[in-house]
């Protein structure tokens, strides 16, 4: 089980504002990455996200990606 978070980053202090969270029951992180990348462009949100991150069931960050960031 993974949590996919889409967020905006405020330029002045790098604060994050979460726009949406999606639970994903993928068995492998690579599968969750594919879903996150797909949803980044297609999920309807109040604003366009700056980045996406994937958390495990404990809330630990496993992956972060944004158009201006390199893939992890």
Protein Blocks (a to p, Z undefined) as FASTA:
>chain_A
ZZdddddddfklopacdfbdcddfbfbfklmmmmmmmmmmmmccfbdcfbdcdddfkopa
fbdcdfkbccZZ
